């Protein structure tokens, strides 16, 4: 059974940084594409970034240049480095497994709150 666990969320001031992590178990992580999404209160879940097993990345325009997705296959982990955070980045952040939609698995989410 695949399990994804996010961590690293918290409260940060505008302009600050956070690094989110997502640890995967129960899957062949090294070849799996992984994704980050977020969901703000009252809004639909939004795709942020993806990374293939080979390390190719893709970002939504709203986070390009501020967020960086990376992976450590030895630790079955992906990260989302978030810089220059804005209050509108406040949301629950989720990782998801696989390149197909619907994704094969989702984590439980980690809350990010950016104060102005």
VENCOR-V293555 format. One record per residue. N is the residue number from 0. BURIAL is 1 if it has 9 or more other ideal C-beta (glycine too) atoms within 8 Angstrom, else 0. Layout:
# VENCOR-V293555
N,BURIAL
N,BURIAL
This chain:
# VENCOR-V293555
0,0
1,1
2,0
3,1
4,1
5,1
6,1
7,1
8,1
9,0
10,0
11,1
12,0
13,1
14,0
15,0
16,1
17,1
18,1
19,1
20,1
21,1
22,1
23,1
24,0
25,0
26,1
27,0
28,0
29,0
30,0
31,1
32,1
33,1
34,1
35,1
36,1
37,1
38,1
39,1
40,0
41,0
42,0
43,0
44,0
45,1
46,0
47,1
48,1
49,1
50,1
51,1
52,0
53,0
54,0
55,0
56,1
57,0
58,1
59,1
60,0
61,0
62,1
63,0
64,0
65,0
66,1
67,0
68,1
69,0
70,1
71,1
72,0
73,0
74,0
75,1
76,1
77,1
78,1
79,1
80,1
81,1
82,0
83,0
84,1
85,0
86,0
87,0
88,1
89,0
90,1
91,1
92,1
93,1
94,1
95,1
96,1
97,1
98,0
99,0
100,0
101,0
102,1
103,1
104,1
105,1
106,1
107,0
108,1
109,1
110,1
111,1
112,1
113,1
114,0
115,0
